[in-house]
Amino acid sequence: MNTYDMIVIGSGPGGYVAAIKGAQLGLSVLLIEKEELGGICLNHGCIPTKTLLKNVKVYDTMKHASTYGVTISGEVGFDWTAMLKRKDSVVKRLTTGVAGLLKKNKVTVVKGEAVVKSATEVVIGDETYHGKNLVVASGASPVFPPIKGLKEFYEKGFVKTSRELLQIEQAPKNLVVIGGGVIGCEFSSIFGTLGTNVTVIERLDGILPMMDQDIRNAYAKIMKRNGINVIANAEVTEVKEGSVTYVLDGKTETIIADTVLLSVGMRANLKGFEALDLQLDRGAVKTDEHLKTSVEGVYAIGDVNGKYMLAHVASAEGIVVAEKIAGHDVKMDYSMIPNAVYGAPEIASIGLTEAQAKEQGLDYSVSTFALAGNGRAMAENEKDGFAKLIVENTYKEIIGAHIMSSNASDLISEIGVAMKLEGTAYEVSSTIHAHPTISEIIMEAAHGAVDKPIHM
């Protein structure tokens, strides 16, 4: 009989990490995947987009080579097919690495679509597998809002999700992005840099609605300067071949497009789990701090539980679940989750926004430091952005941080460690930061929270 301590369904950054950690803790583990190892993030999301962002950044730098004293004979161009080839090679190398890690850790991997019969029984084709614990890591799929013509023209290939846009044969001339969230902004940055005429249509009051308002305002200005048109407070009403219609301030407008990106949100993948009758919360599987579902012995991690649709959260949940099943007393802490937007420049945040601090009635202060005052930023011609710290006033403990700069996604981890240790602006400001580095903007913002920045 095929019996395991833990059966994991889905091999994304939550599933494969849970499987490896479980095996490392001495559990017998079965990992089931119907497509490619690594899930959407590795194959059709996080890694492919970051690879393309690097490609276009190199292209943009070469276009402005004279700024750096570099002479180029002839016109600088780009080869979209070659960019896709590099993207695919990076993905292939990483998926091969995941397969190797699973094999090394003696995780049994089965390809196929799982149908769950009970909390302990999973069927794939003609084969039945039994598990003492079941981990649902099936991810999520794009939401299709009830817009006239949307599904019809998705099926015809005119409308694309991020998955299809990553395989497009050539860069579009006119791209309309429905949704100004993280995915929409990242693809806008990619194609806008390549010369595509990009228009973002957002139903809310602006791009990146979950980010701090200062970040949103600053990034919107950069997008505008880069030629990306953002239409906020607008409702898309119809998609036709070659155009998108929307309503703004009561007026109906139509814009031309040769490609449309749909990026308005994700919905949990629940097919195959109907027999469990799992309790849901807003369409996602409801879980507690141990990632337990309403069914004993069944856990849900990653996008399928709808808490944070972020790869690093899924991985953290995967480790918590494996340790919990192995008998350790652990739980998931969602209070300090870093977020990142990988545009140009990058955006990263952790903790509370200023609006949230105000809503909670906290006694807080804000300190910002502009990248323009940083030597490394000037040397690298990366002058757009700032660091913003939010501290409570009693002890100057950091309760939120928001960074817009090159490599902001790397810089935010320093604040994450400080917050985990209940660190204050005093500790960060007195920590010697290497010079010249972009990280000094965090130190300067911390000085500002305590007293005054040095270089402002």
C-alpha positions in Angstrom: 0.0 0.0 0.0 1.3 3.5 -0.9 1.2 5.1 2.6 3.1 8.3 3.6 3.3 10.4 6.7 2.6 13.5 4.5 1.1 13.9 1.1 1.6 17.3 -0.5 -0.5 18.4 -3.5 1.2 21.1 -5.5 5.0 21.7 -5.9 5.1 25.5 -5.8 7.3 27.5 -3.3 5.0 26.3 -0.6 4.6 22.6 -1.6 8.1 21.7 -2.5 9.5 23.5 0.5 7.1 21.6 2.8 8.0 18.3 1.2 11.8 18.9 1.6 11.4 20.1 5.2 9.2 17.2 6.0 11.7 14.7 4.6 14.5 16.5 6.5 12.5 15.9 9.7 12.3 12.2 9.1 8.8 12.0 7.5 8.0 9.9 4.5 6.7 12.4 1.9 4.7 12.2 -1.4 4.6 15.3 -3.6 2.0 15.4 -6.3 2.3 17.9 -9.3 0.2 18.0 -12.4 2.4 20.4 -14.3 6.1 21.5 -13.8 7.9 21.4 -10.5 8.2 24.8 -8.9 4.6 25.8 -9.6 3.5 29.1 -11.1 6.1 31.2 -9.3 9.1 29.5 -10.7 7.7 28.6 -14.1 5.2 31.4 -15.0 5.6 34.2 -12.4 8.3 35.4 -10.0 11.4 34.1 -11.7 10.5 34.6 -15.4 9.4 38.2 -14.7 12.5 39.0 -12.7 14.7 37.6 -15.5 12.9 39.8 -18.1 13.2 42.8 -15.8 17.0 42.3 -15.8 17.0 41.9 -19.5 15.2 45.2 -20.1 17.3 47.0 -17.5 20.4 46.1 -19.4 18.8 47.3 -22.6 17.8 50.6 -20.9 21.4 51.1 -19.5 22.9 50.4 -23.0 20.5 53.0 -24.5 21.9 55.6 -22.1 25.5 54.3 -22.2 26.8 57.8 -23.0 25.7 58.9 -19.5 28.4 56.6 -18.2 31.1 57.5 -20.7 30.6 54.4 -22.8 30.5 54.8 -26.6 28.4 52.5 -28.7 28.6 52.5 -32.5 25.2 52.1 -34.1 21.7 51.8 -32.7 20.9 49.8 -29.5 18.1 47.3 -30.1 16.6 44.3 -28.4 15.8 40.8 -29.4 12.6 39.7 -27.7 13.1 36.1 -28.8 16.5 36.0 -27.2 15.1 37.5 -24.0 12.6 34.8 -23.8 15.3 32.2 -24.5 17.3 33.5 -21.5 14.2 33.5 -19.4 13.4 29.9 -20.3 17.0 28.8 -19.6 17.0 30.4 -16.1 13.6 28.7 -15.3 14.9 25.3 -16.6 18.0 25.5 -14.5 16.0 26.3 -11.4 13.3 23.6 -12.0 16.1 21.1 -12.5 17.6 22.2 -9.2 14.3 21.7 -7.4 14.0 18.2 -8.8 17.5 17.5 -7.6 16.7 18.7 -4.1 13.6 16.6 -3.9 15.5 13.5 -5.1 18.4 14.1 -2.7 15.9 14.4 0.2 14.2 11.2 -0.8 10.8 12.9 -1.5 8.6 10.7 -3.8 7.3 12.8 -6.7 4.3 11.7 -8.8 3.1 13.6 -11.9 -0.6 13.8 -12.3 -3.8 15.5 -11.2 -4.9 14.6 -7.7 -8.4 13.8 -6.7 -8.9 13.8 -2.9 -11.3 11.2 -1.7 -10.8 11.8 2.0 -8.4 13.4 4.5 -6.2 10.2 4.1 -6.8 9.1 0.6 -5.7 10.6 -2.7 -6.3 9.2 -6.2 -4.2 9.9 -9.3 -5.5 8.0 -12.3 -5.7 4.4 -11.4 -3.4 4.7 -8.4 -4.5 5.3 -4.8 -2.2 6.9 -2.2 -2.8 7.0 1.6 -1.4 9.7 3.9 -1.5 10.4 7.6 -1.5 14.1 6.9 -2.5 16.0 3.8 -1.1 19.4 2.7 -3.0 21.3 0.1 -0.7 23.6 -1.8 -2.7 23.9 -5.1 -2.2 27.6 -5.6 -4.5 30.0 -7.3 -5.6 31.1 -10.8 -6.4 34.6 -12.3 -9.8 36.0 -11.6 -12.0 36.8 -14.6 -14.4 39.6 -13.7 -17.7 39.9 -15.5 -16.5 42.2 -18.3 -18.3 41.9 -21.7 -16.1 40.1 -24.2 -13.3 39.3 -21.7 -13.5 35.5 -21.7 -14.3 35.4 -25.4 -11.2 37.3 -26.4 -9.1 35.5 -23.8 -9.9 32.3 -25.6 -9.0 34.0 -28.9 -5.6 35.0 -27.5 -6.2 38.8 -27.5 -6.5 39.0 -23.7 -3.7 37.3 -21.8 -2.9 36.6 -18.1 0.7 36.9 -17.0 1.3 33.3 -17.9 0.5 33.8 -21.6 2.2 37.2 -21.7 5.4 35.6 -20.7 5.3 33.5 -23.9 4.2 36.2 -26.3 6.1 36.0 -29.6 6.9 39.7 -29.9 6.6 42.8 -27.7 3.2 44.5 -28.2 3.0 48.0 -29.6 0.0 49.0 -27.6 -0.6 47.1 -24.3 -3.6 47.8 -22.0 -3.2 46.5 -18.5 -6.4 45.8 -16.5 -5.4 46.2 -12.9 -2.7 48.4 -11.3 -1.5 45.9 -8.7 2.0 44.3 -8.5 1.7 42.1 -11.6 0.3 45.0 -13.7 3.1 47.4 -12.6 5.9 44.9 -13.2 4.7 44.1 -16.7 4.2 47.8 -17.4 7.8 48.4 -16.4 9.0 45.6 -18.7 7.2 46.6 -21.8 7.3 50.3 -21.2 11.1 50.1 -21.1 11.0 48.3 -24.4 9.0 51.1 -26.0 5.5 49.7 -25.8 2.7 52.2 -25.4 1.3 51.0 -22.0 -2.0 52.1 -20.4 -2.9 50.8 -17.0 -6.6 50.9 -16.1 -7.3 50.7 -12.3 -10.7 50.6 -10.7 -9.5 52.0 -7.4 -7.9 55.5 -6.8 -4.5 54.5 -8.1 -1.8 51.9 -8.6 -0.6 49.5 -5.8 -3.5 50.1 -3.5 -2.0 48.0 -0.6 1.2 50.1 -0.5 2.0 53.2 1.6 0.5 56.3 0.1 3.9 58.1 -0.3 5.2 55.1 -2.2 2.1 55.0 -4.4 2.4 58.7 -5.2 6.1 58.6 -6.0 5.9 55.5 -8.1 2.9 56.9 -10.1 5.0 60.0 -11.0 7.9 57.7 -12.2 5.5 55.7 -14.3 4.1 58.9 -15.9 7.6 60.2 -16.5 8.4 56.9 -18.2 5.5 57.3 -20.6 3.1 54.8 -18.9 -0.4 56.1 -18.8 -2.3 55.3 -15.6 -6.1 55.8 -15.6 -7.5 55.5 -12.0 -11.0 55.3 -10.8 -12.0 53.7 -14.1 -14.2 50.7 -14.7 -13.5 48.5 -17.7 -16.9 47.6 -19.3 -16.0 45.9 -22.6 -13.2 44.2 -24.5 -13.2 43.9 -28.2 -10.7 42.8 -30.8 -8.2 45.8 -30.8 -9.8 47.9 -28.1 -10.8 48.3 -24.5 -13.8 50.4 -23.3 -14.0 51.9 -19.8 -16.0 54.4 -17.9 -14.3 57.3 -16.2 -16.2 60.1 -14.4 -19.4 59.0 -16.0 -18.0 59.2 -19.5 -17.4 56.1 -21.8 -13.9 56.0 -23.4 -12.3 53.5 -25.8 -8.6 52.9 -26.1 -6.8 50.8 -28.8 -4.7 47.8 -28.0 -3.1 44.9 -29.7 -2.7 43.0 -26.4 -4.5 43.1 -23.1 -3.1 41.9 -19.8 -5.7 40.9 -17.2 -4.2 41.2 -13.7 -7.1 42.0 -11.2 -6.5 39.2 -8.7 -6.3 35.5 -8.0 -8.8 32.8 -6.9 -7.9 29.7 -5.0 -7.6 26.4 -6.9 -10.1 24.1 -5.2 -10.8 21.5 -7.9 -10.2 18.0 -6.7 -10.8 18.8 -3.1 -14.6 18.9 -3.1 -14.9 15.7 -1.0 -13.2 17.3 1.9 -15.9 20.0 2.2 -13.3 22.5 3.6 -14.5 25.6 5.3 -13.8 28.6 3.1 -13.1 32.3 3.8 -13.8 34.6 0.9 -13.3 31.8 -1.6 -10.1 30.5 0.0 -9.4 27.7 2.4 -9.7 28.9 5.9 -6.7 28.0 8.1 -5.5 28.8 11.6 -2.1 29.9 12.8 -0.8 26.3 12.4 -2.2 26.2 8.8 -4.8 23.6 9.9 -8.1 23.5 8.0 -11.5 22.6 9.2 -10.8 19.0 8.5 -8.5 17.1 11.0 -5.2 16.2 9.4 -5.6 18.5 6.5 -3.5 21.7 6.1 -3.5 24.4 3.4 -0.6 26.6 2.5 0.2 29.3 -0.1 -2.2 31.0 -2.4 -4.9 28.5 -1.8 -5.5 29.8 1.8 -5.7 33.4 0.5 -3.8 35.0 3.4 -0.8 36.4 1.5 -0.4 35.5 -2.2 3.4 35.7 -1.9 6.0 33.0 -2.7 8.0 33.6 0.5 4.9 33.4 2.7 4.0 30.1 1.1 7.6 28.8 1.8 7.4 29.9 5.4 4.0 28.2 5.8 5.5 25.1 4.2 8.2 24.9 6.9 5.7 25.6 9.7 3.4 22.8 8.4 6.2 20.3 8.1 7.4 21.0 11.6 3.9 20.9 13.0 3.3 17.5 11.4 6.7 16.3 12.8 5.5 17.1 16.3 7.0 20.5 16.9 5.0 23.3 18.6 5.2 26.0 15.9 2.9 28.6 14.4 2.8 31.1 11.6 3.4 34.8 12.3 1.9 37.1 9.7 2.7 40.4 11.5 5.9 41.0 9.7 5.5 40.0 6.0 7.7 41.8 3.5 6.2 42.8 0.2 8.0 43.8 -3.0 7.4 45.2 -6.4 10.2 44.5 -8.9 9.9 47.5 -11.2 12.4 50.3 -11.9 13.1 51.2 -9.1 12.0 48.4 -6.8 9.6 48.9 -4.0 9.6 47.0 -0.7 7.7 47.3 2.5 7.1 45.6 5.9 4.8 46.3 8.8 2.3 49.0 8.9 1.6 51.7 6.4 1.2 55.2 7.8 -2.5 55.1 7.1 -2.8 51.9 9.1 -0.9 53.4 12.0 -3.2 56.3 12.0 -6.3 54.1 11.8 -5.1 52.1 14.8 -4.7 55.4 16.8 -1.0 54.8 17.4 1.3 57.5 18.7 3.9 57.3 15.9 6.5 59.4 14.0 7.6 59.2 10.4 11.2 59.7 9.1 12.2 59.7 5.4 15.5 59.9 3.7 15.8 60.6 -0.1 18.0 58.5 -2.3 19.3 61.8 -3.8 21.3 62.2 -0.6 23.0 58.9 -1.0 26.5 58.7 -2.5 26.1 55.1 -3.9 22.8 56.0 -5.6 24.4 59.1 -7.2 27.3 57.0 -8.4 25.0 54.4 -10.0 22.6 57.0 -11.4 19.8 55.5 -9.3 18.5 58.7 -7.7 14.7 58.0 -7.6 13.3 56.9 -4.3 13.5 57.1 -0.5 13.4 55.1 2.7 10.5 55.7 5.1 10.4 54.5 8.7 7.4 54.5 10.9 8.2 54.3 14.6 6.1 54.4 17.8 7.1 57.3 19.9 7.6 55.7 23.3 10.6 53.6 22.6 11.1 54.4 18.8 10.3 50.8 18.0 10.0 50.3 14.2 6.5 49.4 13.2 6.7 49.9 9.5 9.2 50.5 6.7 8.8 51.4 3.1 11.6 51.6 0.6 11.7 52.7 -3.1 15.2 52.2 -4.5 17.3 49.8 -6.5 17.5 46.5 -4.7 14.8 47.6 -2.2 13.7 43.9 -2.0 17.1 43.1 -0.5 17.3 46.1 1.8 13.9 45.4 3.5 15.3 42.3 5.2 17.4 44.4 7.5 14.2 46.0 8.8 12.6 42.6 9.0 15.3 41.3 11.4 15.1 44.5 13.4 11.3 44.2 13.8 11.6 40.5 14.7 13.9 41.5 17.5 11.6 44.4 18.5 14.4 46.7 17.5 14.3 50.5 17.6 15.5 53.3 15.5 18.3 53.8 18.1 19.7 50.3 17.3 19.5 50.8 13.5 21.0 54.3 13.6 23.9 53.1 15.7 24.6 50.1 13.5 27.5 51.0 11.3 26.5 50.6 7.7 29.2 50.1 5.0 29.9 53.1 2.8 29.1 53.8 0.1 25.9 51.6 0.0 22.3 52.1 -0.7 21.6 50.6 2.8 22.8 53.9 4.3 19.4 55.4 3.5 17.9 53.1 6.2 20.5 54.3 8.7 19.8 57.9 7.8 16.1 57.4 8.1 16.7 55.9 11.6 18.8 58.9 12.5 15.9 61.0 11.5 13.5 59.1 13.7 15.8 59.6 16.7 16.9 63.2 15.9 18.1 64.3 12.5 19.7 62.6 9.4 23.3 63.4 8.8 23.3 63.9 5.1 20.1 65.9 4.7 
